[in-house]
């Protein structure tokens, strides 16, 4: 299967911790401003505060990337982050990699 090529076993604990951060919404891009005592990060396109939900399912700016990784329409944060399936987790992380936020999860 494709997921094996991804070497999931070698990185599974760190990848799972990324997914956990996304699930609870405590990512660097969404929360680190609190720790650093800075202004919250805003989506440049929508002028709303950046959140996991906004990036994953709301922001029109990432529409094409979203379709490329998750297929067309109608999913929730839970649909994307709730699965333990390696393929699902890989798709989410690949999405964040493509939009340039992977290192800020
Ligand atoms: Zn946006």
Boltz pocket constraint, residues with backbone or C-beta under 6 A from the ligand:
constraints:
  - pocket:
      binder: B
      contacts: [[A, 43], [A, 44], [A, 45], [A, 46], [A, 47], [A, 54], [A, 58], [A, 59], [A, 60], [A, 61]]
      max_distance: 6.0
